[in-house]
Amino acid sequence: MEYLLYRFFCFLGIHLPEWLAYFIGNVIAELRYYCSPGLRKIITENLRQVLLYKSKCENYTFNEKILKKTVKQVYKNFGMYMVEFFQIPRWNKEWVKERVEIVNIHYLQQALSQSRGAVVLTAHLGNWELAGVVTSLLGYNLSAVALPFKNEKIAKIFIRRRQAKGINVILTGSNPKEYFKAFKRNNVIAILGDRLFTEKGIQVKFMGKDTFLPRGPATLAMKWKTGYLAGFLIRKKKGKYMLIFDEPMEISESGDDQKDILAMVEKGKQYLEKYILKYPEQWLNFSRMWQNNS
């Protein structure tokens, strides 16, 4: 049943007028908001911590009304994210030119200048699937690290859509040779770094509170001595986006691997915080980030 729904939405994403697809996506998002109290609670807890931290760092007023409004916006943005995912086959270089503002692409070029590849740290922010598609359509060789799906048929849908746009998929747990081959081709490897997947993680203060973030992106960059930078695709409005990169981070090389990994995760964390604080309504992280949130 789940697979058939995915196939149905794939069909709609290609054939429906864009305005109608967004309308349906918004209706589904509204229904999900009211019909998923458990998920809504997790999103609310996560955003409470983000917005409280934002109020401490910036001239920003936090209250429950703003929190509830932001949670609703997250659901609406998720509806748009899903519409955009199913529209991926329609994307081409002309769409990139018309719809995407490219900011600081020279930082990506700088990170690749040593011909050792680059690790791009990203997050469940804006539309990370489109970020890979746009980067690939701009002419960069890109590999995306992804979790394997439990449903193999659905997994094939995701993999085919990425591969059709020139994106190589490396599943978590793959042979390290897959990374070596990608870096040898001077590929960009994009990895989500705002929540744990299969690894133990490393403890840091994120948004002012202790939690665990993945060590994988930093470890890869250190091990293979690649470029290491943050990059995100932010939604400006329906159908309009900004792909933005930040300055490459310096690789820590003290000789103490654990100390260096922590230092690199801390550096990456600052970029995650910067963009999530700026666009909290676009942070689509549906896993509990902090324990015992108040």
C-alpha positions as CSV (number, residue, x, y, z in Angstrom):
1,M,0.0,0.0,0.0
2,E,2.8,2.4,1.0
3,Y,4.6,1.7,-2.3
4,L,1.4,2.3,-4.4
5,L,1.0,5.7,-2.6
6,Y,4.5,6.7,-3.5
7,R,3.9,5.6,-7.1
8,F,0.7,7.6,-7.2
9,F,2.4,10.8,-5.9
10,C,5.2,10.3,-8.3
11,F,2.7,10.4,-11.1
12,L,1.0,13.5,-9.7
13,G,4.3,15.3,-9.2
14,I,5.1,15.0,-12.9
15,H,1.6,15.6,-14.4
16,L,-0.2,18.0,-12.0
17,P,0.0,21.8,-12.5
18,E,2.4,23.1,-9.9
19,W,-0.2,25.3,-8.1
20,L,-2.5,22.2,-7.7
21,A,0.4,20.0,-6.5
22,Y,1.2,22.6,-3.8
23,F,-2.5,22.9,-2.8
24,I,-2.7,19.2,-2.3
25,G,0.6,19.1,-0.4
26,N,-0.7,21.8,1.9
27,V,-4.0,19.9,2.6
28,I,-2.0,16.8,3.4
29,A,0.3,18.8,5.7
30,E,-2.7,20.3,7.5
31,L,-4.2,16.8,8.0
32,R,-0.9,15.5,9.3
33,Y,-0.6,18.3,11.7
34,Y,-3.9,17.4,13.4
35,C,-3.6,13.7,13.0
36,S,-0.1,13.1,14.4
37,P,0.0,14.3,18.0
38,G,3.1,12.3,18.8
39,L,5.1,13.7,16.0
40,R,3.7,17.2,16.6
41,K,5.0,16.9,20.2
42,I,8.5,16.0,19.1
43,I,8.6,18.9,16.6
44,T,7.3,21.3,19.2
45,E,9.9,20.2,21.7
46,N,12.7,20.6,19.2
47,L,11.5,24.0,18.1
48,R,11.0,25.2,21.7
49,Q,14.7,24.6,22.3
50,V,15.7,26.3,19.1
51,L,13.5,29.4,19.6
52,L,14.5,29.7,23.3
53,Y,18.1,29.7,22.2
54,K,17.3,32.2,19.4
55,S,15.8,34.5,22.1
56,K,19.1,34.4,24.1
57,C,21.3,35.0,21.1
58,E,19.3,37.6,19.2
59,N,16.8,40.3,19.6
60,Y,14.0,37.8,19.4
61,T,10.9,37.4,21.6
62,F,9.8,33.8,22.4
63,N,6.3,32.9,23.4
64,E,3.9,29.9,23.0
65,K,1.9,31.6,20.2
66,I,5.0,32.0,18.1
67,L,6.1,28.4,18.8
68,K,2.7,27.0,17.7
69,K,2.8,29.2,14.5
70,T,6.3,27.9,13.7
71,V,5.3,24.3,14.2
72,K,2.4,24.8,11.8
73,Q,4.9,26.4,9.3
74,V,7.1,23.3,9.6
75,Y,4.3,21.1,8.5
76,K,3.5,23.3,5.6
77,N,7.1,23.4,4.6
78,F,7.2,19.6,4.8
79,G,4.2,19.5,2.4
80,M,6.1,21.7,0.0
81,Y,9.2,19.5,0.4
82,M,7.3,16.4,-0.6
83,V,5.7,18.1,-3.6
84,E,9.2,19.2,-4.7
85,F,10.6,15.7,-4.2
86,F,8.0,14.2,-6.5
87,Q,8.7,17.0,-9.1
88,I,12.4,16.1,-9.3
89,P,12.1,14.5,-12.8
90,R,11.0,17.9,-14.1
91,W,14.1,19.7,-12.9
92,N,16.7,20.7,-15.5
93,K,19.4,23.3,-16.0
94,E,16.8,25.8,-17.2
95,W,14.7,25.4,-14.0
96,V,17.9,25.9,-11.9
97,K,18.6,29.2,-13.8
98,E,15.0,30.4,-13.3
99,R,14.4,29.3,-9.8
100,V,17.6,29.1,-7.8
101,E,19.8,31.9,-6.5
102,I,23.3,30.5,-6.2
103,V,25.3,32.0,-3.3
104,N,29.1,31.5,-2.6
105,I,29.6,28.7,-5.2
106,H,33.2,29.7,-5.2
107,Y,33.5,28.2,-1.7
108,L,32.6,24.8,-3.2
109,Q,35.1,25.3,-6.0
110,Q,37.7,26.2,-3.4
111,A,37.0,23.1,-1.4
112,L,37.5,21.0,-4.6
113,S,40.6,22.8,-5.7
114,Q,43.0,20.1,-4.3
115,S,41.3,17.4,-6.3
116,R,40.6,15.3,-3.2
117,G,36.9,15.8,-3.2
118,A,34.8,17.7,-0.6
119,V,32.5,16.8,2.2
120,V,29.4,19.1,2.4
121,L,27.7,19.2,5.8
122,T,24.0,19.8,5.4
123,A,20.8,19.4,7.4
124,H,17.1,18.6,7.2
125,L,16.7,22.2,6.3
126,G,14.8,23.7,3.3
127,N,15.0,21.0,0.7
128,W,18.1,18.8,1.0
129,E,17.0,16.5,-1.8
130,L,16.8,19.4,-4.2
131,A,20.2,20.7,-2.9
132,G,21.8,17.6,-4.4
133,V,19.8,17.8,-7.6
134,V,20.7,21.5,-8.2
135,T,24.4,20.9,-7.3
136,S,24.5,18.0,-9.8
137,L,22.8,20.1,-12.5
138,L,25.3,22.8,-12.0
139,G,27.9,20.3,-13.2
140,Y,29.4,19.0,-10.0
141,N,29.9,15.2,-9.4
142,L,27.9,14.5,-6.3
143,S,27.4,11.5,-4.0
144,A,24.7,11.6,-1.4
145,V,25.0,9.5,1.8
146,A,21.6,8.0,2.5
147,L,19.9,5.6,4.9
148,P,18.6,2.3,3.3
149,F,14.8,2.1,3.3
150,K,13.1,-0.9,4.9
151,N,10.8,-1.1,1.9
152,E,13.0,-2.0,-1.0
153,K,10.5,-0.9,-3.6
154,I,10.3,2.6,-2.1
155,A,14.1,2.6,-1.8
156,K,14.4,2.1,-5.5
157,I,12.1,5.1,-6.2
158,F,14.4,7.3,-4.2
159,I,17.6,5.9,-5.7
160,R,16.4,6.1,-9.3
161,R,15.3,9.7,-8.9
162,R,18.7,10.7,-7.5
163,Q,20.6,8.7,-10.1
164,A,18.5,10.2,-13.0
165,K,19.9,13.6,-12.0
166,G,23.5,12.3,-11.9
167,I,23.7,11.7,-8.2
168,N,25.6,8.7,-6.9
169,V,24.0,7.2,-3.8
170,I,26.2,5.7,-1.0
171,L,24.1,3.9,1.6
172,T,25.2,4.1,5.2
173,G,27.2,1.1,6.2
174,S,28.7,0.8,2.7
175,N,32.2,-0.4,2.1
176,P,34.7,2.5,2.7
177,K,36.0,1.9,-0.8
178,E,32.8,3.6,-2.0
179,Y,34.0,6.8,-0.4
180,F,37.5,6.4,-1.7
181,K,36.3,6.0,-5.2
182,A,34.1,9.1,-4.9
183,F,36.9,11.3,-3.5
184,K,39.3,10.0,-6.1
185,R,36.9,11.3,-8.8
186,N,36.9,14.7,-6.9
187,N,33.3,14.2,-6.0
188,V,31.2,16.2,-3.6
189,I,29.9,14.0,-0.8
190,A,26.8,15.5,0.9
191,I,25.9,14.3,4.4
192,L,23.2,15.2,6.8
193,G,24.7,16.2,10.1
194,D,21.8,17.5,12.3
195,R,20.7,14.2,13.8
196,L,22.0,10.7,14.5
197,F,21.3,7.8,12.1
198,T,23.2,4.6,12.8
199,E,26.3,5.8,14.6
200,K,26.9,6.6,18.3
201,G,27.6,10.3,17.7
202,I,29.6,12.8,19.8
203,Q,28.2,14.9,22.6
204,V,28.2,18.7,22.1
205,K,26.1,21.7,23.2
206,F,23.7,22.3,20.3
207,M,21.3,25.2,20.6
208,G,22.7,25.7,24.1
209,K,21.8,22.2,25.3
210,D,23.7,18.9,25.4
211,T,22.9,16.4,22.7
212,F,24.7,14.1,20.2
213,L,25.5,14.9,16.6
214,P,27.0,12.6,14.0
215,R,30.8,12.4,13.8
216,G,30.7,10.9,10.3
217,P,31.0,14.1,8.2
218,A,34.0,15.3,10.2
219,T,35.6,11.9,10.3
220,L,35.4,11.5,6.5
221,A,36.9,14.9,5.9
222,M,39.8,14.3,8.3
223,K,40.5,10.7,7.1
224,W,40.6,11.6,3.4
225,K,41.9,15.1,3.9
226,T,39.2,16.6,1.7
227,G,37.6,20.0,1.6
228,Y,35.0,20.4,4.3
229,L,32.2,23.0,4.2
230,A,28.5,23.6,5.0
231,G,25.8,24.0,2.3
232,F,22.0,24.3,2.3
233,L,19.1,24.8,-0.1
234,I,16.7,27.3,1.5
235,R,13.2,28.0,0.3
236,K,12.6,31.6,-0.4
237,K,8.9,31.1,-1.5
238,K,7.0,28.5,-3.4
239,G,9.1,27.4,-6.3
240,K,12.0,29.7,-5.5
241,Y,15.2,28.8,-3.6
242,M,18.7,29.8,-2.5
243,L,21.6,27.3,-2.7
244,I,24.2,28.7,-0.3
245,F,27.7,27.5,0.8
246,D,29.9,28.7,3.5
247,E,33.7,29.1,3.7
248,P,35.6,25.8,3.9
249,M,36.5,24.8,7.5
250,E,40.1,24.2,8.4
251,I,40.8,20.5,9.2
252,S,42.0,20.0,12.8
253,E,45.3,18.1,12.9
254,S,46.6,17.9,16.5
255,G,47.4,14.2,16.3
256,D,44.7,13.3,18.8
257,D,42.0,11.9,16.6
258,Q,39.2,12.1,19.2
259,K,40.1,15.7,20.1
260,D,40.3,16.6,16.4
261,I,36.9,15.0,15.6
262,L,35.3,16.9,18.4
263,A,36.8,20.2,17.2
264,M,35.5,19.5,13.7
265,V,32.0,18.6,14.9
266,E,32.0,21.8,16.9
267,K,33.0,23.8,13.8
268,G,30.3,22.2,11.8
269,K,27.7,22.7,14.5
270,Q,28.2,26.5,14.3
271,Y,27.0,26.5,10.7
272,L,24.0,24.2,11.5
273,E,23.0,26.6,14.3
274,K,23.5,29.6,12.1
275,Y,21.0,28.5,9.4
276,I,18.5,26.6,11.6
277,L,18.2,29.8,13.8
278,K,17.7,31.9,10.7
279,Y,15.1,29.5,9.2
280,P,13.6,27.5,12.1
281,E,10.3,27.0,10.2
282,Q,12.3,25.1,7.5
283,W,14.0,22.7,9.9
284,L,12.3,19.4,9.1
285,N,13.9,17.2,11.7
286,F,11.3,14.9,13.0
287,S,13.4,13.0,15.6
288,R,13.7,14.1,19.2
289,M,17.0,16.1,19.5
290,W,17.2,16.7,23.2
291,Q,16.1,14.5,26.2
292,N,14.0,16.0,29.0
293,N,13.0,19.1,27.1
294,S,11.1,21.5,29.3
